[in-house]
Amino acid sequence: MGRKLTQMNWDDVKKEMSIAGSPEKMTELGKEIMKIVHEKVDSTNRAELTNAEFAIQRVLAEIRLTQKRYDRSH
């Protein structure tokens, strides 16, 4: 992956994903998340952008924890 994620379109992102990990479904998830962010977050409010980033980091932390649990059980 030579380009920054922000420079990649969703088709490029999907190509980087593992075929076993439901790339179509996960690409749709990413699009839905971005739609929610654009609807809910005021992009002119720096504090709100920071809080949105923190909330998303919390979600990522939960996903990582779930991955660790999966790895330990398999």
Secondary structure by P-SEA (a helix, b strand, c coil): cccccccccaaaaaaacccccaaaaaaaaaaaaaaaaaaccccccaaaaaaaaaaaaaaaaaaaaaaaaaaaac
